[in-house]
Amino acid sequence: MGLWTLLEGLLLIANAFSVLNEDRFLSKRGWSMQEFPGGRTKSLKGQFIGLIYAMQYLRVPLIILNGLFIIVKMVSG
């Protein structure tokens, strides 16, 4: 497993987090930010929910990175 494969895997995980919808998926399973009043997200679950919300705000850079990875894969094979 090379560095490029690791980066591709991380990009795929970031894509998966960014497409999770709060109303359809997260709140039904008890993973919404409304469970943490006042922003107290010190627990592991709170940190993970914060990571999911951060990925949702980084959608535009993810789109650019996806395009870059696609171009590199097309050129290099």
Secondary structure, DSSP 8 states (H G I E B T S, - for coil): --HHHHHHHHHHHHHHHHT--IIIIIGGGT-SGGGSGGG---SHHHHHHHHHHHHHHTHHHHHHHHHHHHHHHHHH-
